[in-house]
């Protein structure tokens, strides 16, 4: 909405042309690219992005296992969302929950043999998809900017959350 | 899947360290920033992001009105998703649908007076939120890279969709 339409005496700091272009790009590019990558994941491996995230985190740990509480923190998911997700994955036989001798840190989730096969088969196809829809399209400098901005926003958010 | 679609299966092209940093940043920063901006929008103005998008598009048109079919294309939403959204907004009195003399292009959606007031009140608060959580944090060069990459991905997607 144009400045002269608002009549706001506090003079809102409307976005400049380059700022607006960056904001529109931000809003549009993520859903578009993520939809393409999610579609590939389903077609190639029958997995959702949530399935893939859980499998790949577990696949990268020693013993293919992790405390459910730690996994929730790492993925920035609520315990309840993760619990529903793990139940669905358990029903498909790709993970299982394991009670741990009670040290107060709660149950673990473990990749089953089928889960290991699933992530090992899916990973090379997924990385190709990520390259095709994003990584291989960008210049090394553009990639560096994304990493920088990601780090900047993450740090800033951490600081904001702590001071709230 | 044909071999030319998967690449060389014996040697997956795993992401390099800088590529992986860019990919993780991409995955994480968008949900984090958008959650903050969406939370502000609800607290400041009682609007969802979808509400805001519809109101701000209509607010920027002549006569604060648009064909529903054109709005769906512009927002890249399905007709059905947009229709449900407009019904909810109509119930709150901020937009109304209007039948148009039948020229085969379908109904229009129009901002009500209350809708105009709503977007005029919300816009200055929203732009402050967008600045605080994203735009003011980035350097002009980082903003330029986002705009460039957004344009690149959008163009590429357009080409892909046409050749599919």
Interface residues (C-beta under 8 A of the other chain):
Chain A: X1 X2 X5 X6 X8 X10 X12 X13 X14 X15 X18 X19 X21 X22 X23 X24 X25 X26 X28 X29 X30 X32 X33 X36 X44 X76 X123 X124 X125 X127 X128 X130 X131 X134 X135 X137 X138 X140 X141 X142 X143 X144 X145 X146 X147 X148 X149 X150 X151 X152 X153 X154 X156 X157
Chain B: X1 X6 X7 X9 X12 X13 X14 X15 X18 X19 X21 X22 X23 X24 X25 X26 X28 X29 X30 X32 X33 X36 X56 X59 X60 X76 X119 X120 X123 X124 X127 X128 X130 X131 X134 X135 X137 X138 X140 X141 X142 X143 X144 X145 X146 X147 X148 X149 X150 X151 X152 X153 X154 X156 X157
